[in-house]
Amino acid sequence: MGVQVSTATLAGAVAECGAAGTIAGVGLGYGTAENDADYPGASRRALKDEIRKVKVATRGVVGVNLLGALSNFDDLVRTATAAGADFIASGAGLPLSLPELAEGSRACLIPIVSSARAASIIIRAWKKRYDRRPDAFIVEGPLAGGHLGFKPEELQPCAPGRLEAEVAEVLQVARDCERETGAHLPVIAAGGIFDGKDASRFFAMGARGVQIATRLVATPECSVAQAFKDLYISARAEDVVIIESPVGMPGRAIRTRFIDRVLAGERVPFKCGYQCLRTCNPATAPYCIAQALFNAVAGDLDDAVVFAGHNVSRVKDIVPVRQLLEGLVRETLAARPLFS
């Protein structure tokens, strides 16, 4: 949902429904002259502006998702907490320094993990360095869209039940932590959650929440170009591919002409005024992932990478956020015997 897919408009609409809205904090200044001249400054000011717009529009819970691989990660964490973000969710690397960066704020700190081992490392490191624990864990499985914390061979084909196994293992780590601290440590399931039946499965296991992303793109409140949304609605299961991103991670996207060129080995030259991702080497990268993602938001699909979850082919209509979330709740409650 990064590079201007989930911004204040979408996050605020989600928060107004009583859910937790999330602003994706990467690439918010993209497309401006200021971004070309001063990427860190443009990113900082754009993030402040998105949080300000949400705080004016809603009293609901709104936080920020920040990739640990961002070169300006530290600056953006401090910016988000100073601007009043209710939580910071962070993945793409272990956010071992997050408590220090958010010191003095009331923001909840929520690492995004793909394994129990990662959760254990974070708990131990935060306890030793800062004498605090995470406020929750988001467990993201291999069916998610975008950059994925798995090896490519773990994604082809998608193993059924993989997220369930990961959630079960992280739940055990969380319960061990709860016994030591006496404080509850919620676990949130993410990646491939499409409807209430999916949600009910994870609630039955002991998860306290679920995260959805792909379905929220096909809403009026998501500010991406209509062509982006139309691609989601028309996508077939066979259109979803795993790509090797320039940042050194696999990613799940919908096939476009641009992706066909990249998969064929073509290099797309670009100029880089600021290395926005620590793991990207502009001298050897086959293309600029940030520019390709921004092109998608702007509707230039022939030059775009369009990230999406495994279940994007099930998205058939543009549905308002409130209608979508209320339907999800009804479906979940209808399956209540599964988790009551």
C-alpha positions in Angstrom: 0.0 0.0 0.0 3.1 2.2 -0.1 3.9 5.1 -2.4 0.6 6.9 -2.0 -1.9 4.0 -2.2 -3.0 4.2 1.5 -3.0 7.9 2.4 -5.1 10.1 4.6 -8.3 9.7 2.6 -8.4 5.9 2.9 -6.9 5.7 6.4 -9.4 8.2 7.7 -12.4 6.4 6.2 -11.2 3.2 7.8 -10.8 4.9 11.2 -14.3 6.4 11.0 -15.6 2.9 10.9 -14.0 2.0 14.2 -11.1 0.1 12.6 -7.4 1.2 12.7 -6.5 3.2 9.6 -3.0 3.0 8.3 -1.1 5.6 6.3 1.8 4.0 4.3 4.7 6.3 5.0 7.0 5.5 2.0 7.1 7.9 -1.0 4.5 10.4 0.1 6.4 13.3 -1.4 6.8 11.6 -4.8 5.7 13.5 -7.8 6.7 17.0 -6.5 9.6 19.2 -7.4 10.5 19.3 -3.7 10.9 15.5 -3.7 13.6 15.7 -6.5 15.5 18.4 -4.6 15.1 17.2 -1.1 13.7 13.7 -0.7 14.0 13.4 3.1 12.5 16.9 3.6 9.7 16.2 1.1 8.9 12.9 2.8 8.9 14.5 6.2 6.6 17.3 5.3 4.2 15.0 3.3 3.9 12.6 6.2 3.1 15.4 8.6 0.5 16.7 6.2 -1.2 13.3 5.8 -1.4 12.8 9.6 -2.7 16.3 10.1 -5.4 15.8 7.5 -6.5 12.6 9.2 -6.5 14.2 12.7 -8.7 17.0 11.4 -11.2 14.6 9.8 -11.6 11.8 12.4 -11.1 11.0 16.0 -10.5 7.4 15.2 -7.3 5.4 15.5 -4.8 6.1 12.7 -1.2 5.0 12.5 1.7 4.8 10.0 3.4 1.8 8.4 7.1 2.5 7.9 9.5 0.1 6.1 12.6 -0.7 8.2 14.6 -0.7 4.9 14.0 3.0 4.3 17.1 5.1 4.4 15.2 7.9 6.2 13.4 5.4 8.6 14.6 7.1 11.8 13.5 10.5 10.6 10.1 9.3 9.6 9.4 7.5 12.9 10.3 10.6 14.8 8.1 12.7 12.4 5.1 10.3 12.7 5.2 10.2 16.5 5.7 14.0 16.8 2.7 14.5 14.5 0.5 12.3 16.7 0.3 8.9 15.0 -1.5 6.5 17.2 0.7 3.6 16.2 3.8 2.7 14.2 3.8 -0.6 12.3 7.1 -1.6 10.9 8.5 -4.5 8.8 11.0 -5.1 6.0 13.6 -5.8 8.6 13.6 -6.2 12.4 12.7 -2.8 14.0 15.1 -3.3 16.9 15.6 0.5 17.5 12.0 1.5 17.2 11.5 2.1 21.0 14.4 4.5 21.0 13.1 6.4 18.0 9.6 6.7 19.4 10.8 7.6 23.0 8.5 10.0 24.7 5.5 9.4 22.5 2.3 7.5 23.3 2.3 5.7 19.9 1.8 1.9 20.1 4.7 0.1 18.5 3.8 -2.9 16.3 6.5 -4.9 14.5 5.5 -6.8 11.4 7.0 -10.3 11.4 6.8 -13.5 9.3 8.1 -16.0 11.9 8.1 -16.8 15.6 11.9 -16.5 15.6 11.7 -12.8 14.4 9.1 -12.1 17.2 11.3 -13.7 19.8 14.3 -11.7 18.7 12.4 -8.5 18.9 11.0 -9.3 22.4 14.4 -10.1 23.8 16.1 -7.1 22.2 13.5 -4.6 23.3 13.5 -6.0 26.8 17.3 -5.8 27.1 17.8 -2.4 25.5 14.6 -0.5 26.5 12.8 -2.6 29.1 9.6 -2.6 27.1 7.8 -5.0 24.9 5.9 -4.6 21.6 2.3 -3.5 21.9 1.2 -6.1 19.3 2.6 -8.2 16.5 1.3 -8.2 12.9 2.0 -11.6 11.4 2.2 -11.3 7.6 1.9 -14.5 5.6 3.0 -15.4 2.1 -0.3 -14.5 0.4 0.2 -10.7 1.0 0.8 -8.2 -1.7 3.9 -6.1 -2.1 7.3 -6.9 -0.7 7.4 -10.2 1.2 9.6 -11.5 3.9 10.0 -15.0 2.3 12.3 -16.7 -0.1 10.9 -16.9 -3.6 10.7 -20.7 -3.4 8.4 -20.3 -0.4 5.9 -18.4 -2.5 5.5 -20.8 -5.5 3.1 -22.3 -5.1 1.4 -20.7 -2.1 1.3 -23.3 0.7 -2.2 -23.6 2.2 -2.3 -23.1 5.9 1.1 -21.3 6.0 -0.3 -18.2 7.7 -2.2 -20.3 10.2 1.0 -22.1 11.2 2.9 -18.8 11.6 0.1 -17.2 13.6 0.0 -20.3 15.9 3.7 -20.1 16.5 3.8 -16.3 17.2 0.8 -16.7 19.5 2.8 -19.1 21.6 5.7 -16.6 21.7 3.2 -13.9 22.8 1.7 -16.1 25.5 5.1 -16.8 26.9 5.8 -13.1 27.0 2.4 -12.5 28.7 3.2 -15.0 31.4 6.5 -13.1 32.1 5.1 -9.6 32.0 1.4 -10.0 33.0 0.5 -7.7 30.1 -1.5 -8.8 27.1 0.3 -9.0 23.7 -2.2 -9.1 20.8 -1.4 -10.9 17.6 -2.9 -9.6 14.3 -3.1 -11.9 11.2 -2.3 -10.4 7.8 -1.8 -11.5 4.2 -4.7 -13.1 2.3 -7.5 -12.1 4.7 -10.4 -11.5 2.3 -13.7 -12.1 4.1 -15.3 -12.8 7.5 -14.7 -16.5 7.2 -11.0 -15.8 6.9 -11.2 -13.5 9.9 -13.1 -16.0 12.0 -10.5 -18.7 11.5 -7.8 -16.5 13.0 -10.0 -15.3 15.9 -10.7 -19.0 16.7 -7.0 -19.5 17.0 -6.6 -16.6 19.4 -5.7 -13.7 17.1 -7.2 -10.4 18.3 -7.3 -8.7 14.9 -6.8 -9.0 11.2 -5.3 -6.7 8.7 -6.7 -6.2 5.2 -5.2 -4.2 2.3 -5.9 -5.4 -1.2 -9.7 -5.1 -0.9 -9.4 -1.5 0.3 -7.8 -0.4 -3.0 -11.1 -1.0 -4.8 -12.9 1.7 -2.8 -13.9 5.2 -3.7 -11.8 6.5 -0.7 -8.6 5.1 -2.1 -6.9 7.9 -4.0 -5.1 5.9 -6.7 -6.0 6.4 -10.4 -9.1 4.6 -11.7 -7.0 2.6 -14.1 -5.2 1.1 -11.0 -8.6 0.1 -9.5 -9.8 -1.3 -12.8 -6.7 -3.5 -13.1 -7.6 -5.0 -9.7 -11.2 -5.6 -10.7 -10.1 -7.3 -14.0 -7.2 -9.3 -12.7 -7.3 -13.0 -13.0 -5.5 -15.5 -10.7 -3.0 -16.2 -13.5 -2.2 -12.5 -13.8 -0.6 -12.4 -10.3 3.2 -12.9 -10.4 6.1 -13.0 -8.1 8.9 -10.5 -9.1 12.4 -9.9 -7.8 12.3 -6.4 -6.6 15.4 -4.2 -6.8 15.4 -4.0 -3.0 16.4 -7.6 -2.7 13.0 -9.1 -1.8 10.4 -10.9 -3.7 7.2 -9.0 -4.4 3.7 -10.0 -5.5 2.2 -7.9 -8.3 -0.3 -7.9 -11.2 1.3 -8.5 -14.6 1.7 -5.3 -16.6 3.7 -4.5 -19.8 6.4 -3.1 -17.5 6.7 -6.3 -15.5 6.8 -8.3 -18.7 9.8 -6.2 -19.8 11.5 -6.7 -16.4 10.8 -10.4 -16.3 12.4 -10.6 -19.8 15.6 -9.2 -18.3 15.3 -5.6 -19.6 16.9 -2.9 -17.6 15.0 0.4 -17.3 17.5 3.2 -16.8 16.8 5.8 -14.2 18.3 8.7 -12.3 18.5 8.5 -8.5 18.9 11.7 -6.5 18.5 9.9 -3.1 18.9 6.2 -2.2 15.5 5.9 -0.5 16.0 2.2 0.4 19.2 0.9 2.1 19.0 -2.4 0.2 18.8 -0.8 -3.2 21.9 -0.1 -5.3 21.0 2.4 -8.0 24.1 1.5 -10.0 23.0 -2.1 -10.5 19.2 -2.0 -9.9 17.3 -3.0 -13.1 14.7 -0.2 -12.5 13.5 2.2 -9.8 10.8 0.5 -7.7 9.6 3.7 -6.2 9.1 5.3 -9.6 7.3 2.2 -10.9 5.0 2.2 -7.9 4.3 5.9 -8.3 3.5 5.4 -12.0 0.8 2.9 -10.9 -0.8 5.4 -8.6 -0.8 8.0 -11.4 -2.4 5.5 -13.8 0.6 5.0 -16.1 0.2 1.2 -16.0 2.5 0.5 -19.0 5.4 1.8 -16.9 4.2 0.5 -13.5 4.5 -2.1 -10.8 1.1 -2.7 -9.3 1.4 -4.6 -6.1 -1.6 -6.8 -5.0 -2.4 -9.7 -2.7 -2.9 -13.3 -3.8 -6.7 -12.9 -3.6 -6.9 -9.8 -5.9 -8.8 -11.9 -8.5 -11.7 -12.1 -6.1 -12.1 -8.3 -6.1 -15.0 -7.6 -8.5 -16.5 -4.2 -7.6 -15.7 -0.8 -6.2 -17.3 -0.8 -2.7 -17.3 2.1 -0.2 -15.1 1.5 2.8 -18.0 1.5 5.3 -20.0 -1.0 3.2 -16.9 -3.2 2.9 -16.0 -3.2 6.6 -19.6 -3.6 7.8 -20.0 -6.6 5.5 -16.7 -8.1 6.8 -18.0 -7.7 10.4 -21.3 -9.3 9.6 -19.6 -12.2 7.9 -17.3 -12.6 10.9 -20.1 -12.5 13.4 -22.1 -15.1 11.3 -19.2 -17.4 11.8 -19.0 -16.7 15.6 -19.6 -20.3 16.7 -16.1 -20.9 15.2 -14.4 -18.7 17.7 -16.8 -18.1 20.6 
